[in-house]
Amino acid sequence: MRRKLLLFCMACLFTFPMLHAQFPTNIGIPSWALQLITDFVAKPDEFFIDLQNDIDDHASTIGAQRVQVYTSLFWDLTTMVNLGLKVHVYDETDYIPRITVGVAGWYAVAFLALPRDIATGRMWGLSPAVSASKTIDENITGFGGFKYMIGNVYMSLGSNIAGGLSASGVPTSINSVYQAPTVFGGFALKTGEKTEAVISGGYIFGKWKPYMQLQYSFPSWNLGVSLYPEAMFVVHPFINFQLKF
């Protein structure tokens, strides 16, 4: 589902300007769809910032695990590879919280398989983070932290496709570099020996928008949903596969 959504949005970058140029008035597309496509064409980086934020998992893990490696399965790993890592570097004491550092990233490998006369591209994102967590009682942990999302969204149509469009003044490429410092915080509730429920929220500076996440974590799986009230797509479900050591 995520790959189809991604391909749809990429297609919108080029098909919408072409349609608009040929049919500048009523082209039979619902107004909400036109607005959605227009928003994506104008701000493609915001779409990918939201997707990158879905990958990140900075909640404090339960138990004695110090290292966690994870990947989002809602991304098609044959087109968009992604991987996350977080490590507890300082254990909690009576006065000092537990400190965790982490990083998550993604890369669009699909462009490596495309002939250059069709399209070239470079899309990637990275988000280093640091967080602190403190035990509230035996079943509840509070946490908060900071991360810095950076990335590049570049795509250009090849000569076989771009020739006719460029002559008509239709854009044939996008190139957007983004930086999004973000603060986040939340609570983790231990629901079993190896399971927990997490509610968290954050604010993405630069893009000036809040978000919220609800997730339930098993030993090897993390299921949840991200909510972006001011985004193009408000609800983002996610499934992460994770290994803890």
Residue pairs with C-beta under 8 A, 6 or more apart in sequence:
1 74
2 51
2 74
2 75
2 76
3 75
3 76
3 79
3 80
5 233
6 51
6 79
6 80
9 40
9 44
9 47
10 155
12 37
12 40
12 41
13 40
13 41
13 44
13 155
13 171
13 174
14 157
14 165
14 170
14 171
14 172
16 34
16 37
16 38
16 41
17 41
17 170
17 171
18 165
18 168
18 170
19 27
19 29
20 27
21 168
21 169
21 170
36 232
39 232
40 47
40 232
44 153
44 174
44 176
45 151
45 153
45 176
45 177
45 178
46 178
46 207
46 231
46 232
47 231
47 232
47 233
48 123
48 125
48 151
48 153
48 178
49 125
49 149
49 151
49 178
49 180
49 204
49 207
50 211
50 226
50 228
50 231
50 232
50 233
50 236
51 75
51 106
51 125
51 236
52 104
52 106
52 125
52 127
52 149
52 151
53 127
53 149
53 182
53 202
53 204
53 211
53 226
54 72
54 74
54 226
54 236
54 238
55 72
55 75
55 82
55 84
55 104
55 105
55 106
55 127
55 238
55 240
56 84
56 102
56 104
56 127
56 129
56 147
57 68
57 70
57 84
57 86
57 102
57 104
57 215
57 222
57 240
57 242
58 86
58 100
58 102
58 129
58 131
58 143
58 145
58 147
58 184
59 143
59 186
59 188
59 196
59 198
59 200
59 215
59 217
60 98
60 100
60 131
60 133
60 141
60 143
60 188
61 68
61 86
61 88
61 217
61 244
62 141
62 188
62 190
62 194
62 196
62 217
63 194
63 244
65 88
65 244
65 245
66 87
66 88
66 245
67 85
67 86
67 87
67 88
67 244
67 245
68 84
68 85
68 86
68 87
68 242
68 243
68 244
68 245
69 83
69 84
69 85
69 242
69 243
70 83
70 84
70 85
70 104
70 222
70 240
70 241
70 242
70 243
71 77
71 82
71 83
71 84
71 240
71 241
71 242
72 82
72 238
72 239
72 240
73 239
73 240
73 241
74 237
74 238
74 239
75 81
75 82
75 106
78 109
78 110
79 108
79 109
79 110
80 106
80 107
80 108
80 109
80 110
80 123
81 106
81 107
81 109
82 104
82 105
82 106
82 107
83 104
83 105
83 106
84 102
84 103
84 104
84 105
84 240
85 102
85 103
85 104
86 100
86 101
86 102
86 103
86 129
87 100
87 101
87 102
88 98
88 99
88 100
89 99
89 100
89 101
90 96
90 98
90 99
91 98
92 98
92 133
92 134
92 135
97 132
97 133
97 134
98 132
98 133
98 134
99 130
99 131
99 132
100 130
100 131
100 132
100 133
100 145
101 128
101 129
101 130
102 128
102 129
102 130
102 131
103 126
103 127
103 128
103 129
104 126
104 127
104 129
105 124
105 125
105 126
105 127
106 124
106 125
107 123
107 124
108 121
108 122
108 123
108 124
111 119
111 120
111 121
111 122
111 123
111 155
114 120
114 121
115 158
116 158
117 158
117 159
117 160
118 157
118 158
118 160
118 161
119 155
119 156
119 157
119 158
119 161
120 155
120 156
120 158
121 154
121 155
121 156
122 152
122 154
123 151
123 152
123 153
123 154
123 155
124 151
124 152
125 149
125 150
125 151
125 152
126 149
126 150
126 151
127 147
127 148
127 149
127 150
127 182
128 147
128 148
129 145
129 146
129 147
129 148
130 145
130 146
130 147
131 143
131 144
131 145
131 146
131 184
132 143
132 144
132 145
133 141
133 142
133 143
133 144
133 188
134 141
134 142
134 143
135 141
136 142
136 187
138 190
139 189
139 190
140 187
140 188
140 189
140 190
141 187
141 188
141 190
142 185
142 186
142 187
142 188
143 185
143 186
143 187
143 188
143 200
144 183
144 184
144 185
144 186
145 183
145 184
145 185
146 181
146 182
146 183
146 184
147 181
147 182
147 184
148 179
148 180
148 181
148 182
149 178
149 179
149 180
149 181
149 182
149 204
150 177
150 178
150 179
150 180
151 177
151 178
152 175
152 176
152 177
152 178
153 174
153 175
153 176
153 177
153 178
154 173
154 174
154 175
154 176
155 173
155 174
156 162
156 172
156 173
156 174
156 175
157 165
157 172
157 173
161 172
162 172
162 173
165 171
165 172
166 172
178 206
179 206
180 204
180 205
180 206
180 207
181 204
181 205
181 206
182 202
182 203
182 204
182 205
183 202
183 203
183 205
184 200
184 201
184 202
184 203
185 200
185 201
185 202
186 198
186 199
186 200
186 201
186 213
187 198
187 199
187 200
188 196
188 197
188 198
189 196
189 197
189 198
190 196
191 197
191 216
194 218
194 219
195 216
195 217
195 218
195 219
196 216
196 217
197 214
197 215
197 216
197 217
198 213
198 214
198 215
198 216
198 217
198 224
199 212
199 213
199 214
200 212
200 213
200 215
201 210
201 211
201 212
201 213
202 210
202 211
203 209
203 210
203 211
204 210
204 211
209 228
209 229
209 230
209 231
210 229
210 230
211 226
211 227
211 228
211 229
211 231
212 226
212 227
213 224
213 225
213 226
213 227
214 224
214 225
214 227
215 222
215 223
215 224
215 225
215 238
216 222
216 223
216 224
217 223
217 242
219 244
220 241
220 242
220 243
221 239
221 240
221 241
221 242
222 238
222 239
222 240
222 241
222 242
223 238
223 239
223 240
224 237
224 238
225 235
225 236
225 237
225 238
226 235
226 236
226 237
226 238
227 234
227 235
227 236
228 234
228 236
